[in-house]
Amino acid sequence: MKVLALLALCVGAALGKATRGNAAYTYAYNEPGMNGFYQLFTDYVPNLLTSNFDNAISSVYQTGMWLYYENVEYNQASGRVYWVHGIEISVDFPQEYSNMCSSLKFVGSPDYMNVDTWTVFEGPIFTGSEYYGEADAANLGSLTDQGSSIILTGTSPWTFYDGNSWTGSSLCLYPNTDQDTGSQGQVLNYGIYPDVKDLGITDNTIGSVRKGCWSKNVVKVEPLKAEYRGRNGAWGILEP
């Protein structure tokens, strides 16, 4: 197997993320079956052209949750999103979605697996900019009243408010839509919510976040439709 590069570490443009530790990784290959040239990614890459791997991913071997975007900058321009989460999971992208990825990012803690975290994304299906947290947030900075999708990790619920400083209408979400279990007993928990309107939230109204379930409005949803779902992970495709 030829090695195009051993490591690609790119500082993410999203808020709140520094170069990550070893909580998640993805080996991306330019041929199906984890063959051909590959790169190891452990951080956000807003433009894969800078890593000489634009429109080149056909298969991956990874741990954690990774989002693979059709366009640069995490689909600031509308495009498809290929999502994969799991523990030591191998995935061949379907032929019609191979060689289409131009940016990618992970979800969750930059340091440890299954930490209690929340991420609010600017656009639906986890696109655009984001705001990330591991604790209460009285506002979401530049993304205050701009969020359209959410992903949670860990085991704690979180309460989302439409006002700053935990005021206004609220709802409670749990990271209970997906769970992966590794061969050594490792566990990853997720709450994956691609469109806040499906939760009964008006789009672009999230103003603050508080750890714990502090609302009588507790929302439960079904897992995303997956192309594959197994004990150690799942993957699927989101269309704009």
C-alpha positions in Angstrom: 0.0 0.0 0.0 1.4 3.4 -1.0 1.3 6.1 1.5 0.5 9.6 0.3 1.0 11.1 3.7 1.2 9.8 7.2 -0.6 12.6 8.9 -2.7 15.6 8.1 -3.3 18.0 10.9 -5.3 21.0 10.0 -6.5 23.6 12.5 -10.3 23.7 12.3 -12.0 27.0 11.5 -14.9 26.2 13.8 -15.3 27.8 17.2 -14.0 26.2 20.3 -11.7 23.5 18.7 -8.0 23.3 19.0 -5.8 20.6 17.5 -7.3 17.5 18.9 -5.8 14.6 20.9 -6.5 10.9 20.0 -10.2 10.8 20.8 -11.1 10.2 17.2 -9.3 9.6 13.8 -10.2 8.6 10.3 -8.0 6.9 7.7 -9.3 8.0 4.4 -8.4 5.9 1.3 -8.8 6.8 -2.4 -9.9 3.2 -3.3 -12.7 1.0 -2.0 -11.8 -1.6 0.6 -9.3 0.6 2.4 -6.9 0.3 -0.5 -4.7 2.7 -2.4 -3.3 6.0 -1.2 -4.5 7.1 2.2 -4.2 9.9 4.7 -4.8 9.9 8.5 -6.9 12.9 9.6 -7.3 13.8 13.3 -8.7 17.4 13.0 -10.9 19.6 10.9 -10.0 20.1 7.2 -12.1 23.0 5.6 -10.5 22.4 2.2 -9.1 19.0 1.3 -7.3 20.5 -1.6 -4.7 21.8 0.9 -4.0 18.1 1.8 -3.9 17.0 -1.8 -6.9 14.8 -1.1 -9.8 16.7 -2.7 -12.5 14.5 -4.2 -10.5 11.4 -3.4 -12.1 9.5 -0.6 -13.7 6.2 -1.5 -13.4 4.3 1.9 -12.6 5.1 5.5 -11.5 3.3 8.7 -12.3 5.4 11.7 -13.3 5.9 15.3 -15.6 8.6 16.5 -18.1 10.6 14.4 -16.9 12.2 11.2 -18.8 14.3 8.7 -17.7 14.3 5.1 -18.9 17.2 3.0 -19.3 17.5 -0.8 -18.1 21.2 -0.8 -15.4 23.1 0.9 -15.9 24.9 4.3 -18.4 22.2 5.4 -20.9 23.0 2.7 -21.2 26.7 3.0 -22.5 26.1 -0.5 -25.3 23.5 -0.5 -24.2 19.9 -0.9 -24.4 16.4 0.3 -23.1 15.2 3.7 -21.8 11.6 4.3 -21.9 10.8 8.0 -20.1 7.9 9.7 -19.9 7.1 13.4 -18.4 4.1 15.1 -15.6 2.4 16.9 -13.0 0.9 14.5 -15.6 0.9 11.7 -14.7 0.3 8.1 -16.9 1.9 5.4 -16.9 1.8 1.6 -18.6 4.9 0.2 -21.3 4.0 -2.4 -20.0 4.4 -5.9 -22.2 7.4 -6.6 -20.8 9.2 -3.5 -17.2 8.2 -3.8 -14.6 10.9 -4.7 -17.0 13.7 -3.8 -15.6 14.9 -0.4 -14.0 18.4 -0.3 -14.0 19.0 3.5 -14.4 17.0 6.7 -14.6 17.4 10.5 -15.1 15.3 13.6 -17.9 15.6 16.2 -17.3 15.8 20.0 -14.4 16.3 22.4 -11.0 17.1 21.0 -9.4 15.0 23.7 -11.5 12.1 25.1 -14.1 9.7 23.8 -17.7 10.0 24.9 -17.3 13.3 26.7 -20.6 15.2 27.4 -20.6 17.8 24.6 -23.0 19.8 22.4 -22.5 21.3 18.9 -24.9 23.7 17.2 -24.4 24.0 13.5 -25.2 27.1 11.4 -27.1 25.1 8.7 -29.3 22.0 8.6 -27.6 18.7 8.2 -24.6 19.9 10.2 -23.3 22.4 7.6 -21.6 25.8 7.8 -20.0 27.2 10.9 -20.6 25.8 14.4 -20.5 26.5 18.1 -19.2 23.8 20.4 -19.4 23.4 24.2 -18.8 21.1 27.1 -20.5 23.3 29.7 -23.3 25.9 30.0 -23.3 28.7 27.5 -25.2 32.0 28.1 -25.0 32.7 24.4 -23.6 31.1 21.3 -21.4 34.0 20.2 -21.7 34.8 16.5 -24.1 31.8 16.1 -26.6 33.1 18.7 -30.0 32.8 17.0 -28.3 31.1 14.0 -28.4 27.4 14.7 -30.2 24.9 12.5 -28.9 21.5 13.6 -27.5 19.8 16.7 -25.3 16.9 17.7 -24.8 15.7 21.3 -22.2 13.3 22.6 -21.7 11.5 26.0 -24.5 10.7 28.4 -25.8 14.0 29.7 -29.0 15.7 28.4 -28.8 19.4 27.5 -31.5 22.1 27.6 -31.7 24.6 24.7 -33.3 28.0 25.1 -34.5 30.6 22.6 -33.2 33.5 24.8 -29.8 34.4 26.1 -28.8 33.4 29.7 -31.2 30.4 29.8 -34.4 32.4 29.3 -37.4 32.0 27.1 -38.9 28.8 25.7 -36.8 25.6 26.2 -36.5 22.0 25.3 -34.5 19.1 26.6 -32.5 16.8 24.3 -30.7 13.5 25.2 -27.8 11.9 23.4 -29.9 8.7 22.9 -30.5 8.4 19.2 -27.3 6.3 18.5 -25.0 4.1 20.5 -21.8 2.3 19.4 -20.0 -0.4 21.3 -16.5 -1.5 20.5 -14.9 -4.9 20.8 -13.2 -3.9 24.1 -16.4 -2.6 25.6 -15.9 1.1 24.6 -19.1 3.0 24.2 -20.0 6.1 22.2 -23.4 7.8 22.6 -24.9 10.4 20.3 -27.9 12.6 19.9 -28.1 13.4 16.2 -30.6 16.1 15.1 -30.2 17.2 11.5 -32.9 19.9 11.5 -34.1 21.8 14.6 -37.5 22.3 13.0 -38.2 18.6 13.4 -37.8 19.1 17.2 -40.4 21.8 17.2 -37.8 24.7 17.4 -38.2 27.6 15.1 -35.1 27.8 12.9 -32.3 30.2 14.0 -33.6 30.8 17.5 -31.2 29.0 19.8 -29.9 31.6 22.3 -28.3 29.6 25.1 -27.6 26.0 26.4 -27.6 24.5 29.9 -26.3 21.1 31.0 -29.0 18.8 32.3 -32.7 18.5 31.6 -34.4 21.7 32.9 -37.4 21.7 30.6 -40.8 20.0 30.7 -40.5 19.8 26.9 -38.4 16.6 26.4 -38.0 15.7 22.7 -37.4 12.2 21.5 -36.6 11.3 17.9 -35.7 8.2 15.9 -32.2 7.6 14.7 -31.2 8.8 11.3 -32.0 6.6 8.3 -28.8 4.7 7.8 -27.3 2.8 4.9 -25.8 0.5 7.5 -26.2 0.1 11.3 -24.4 -2.4 13.4 -23.1 -2.9 16.9 -20.0 -0.8 16.4 -21.3 2.0 14.2 -23.5 3.3 11.4 -23.3 5.4 8.3 -25.6 7.2 5.9 -26.1 10.1 3.5 -27.9 13.4 4.0 -29.1 15.3 0.9 -29.7 19.1 1.0 
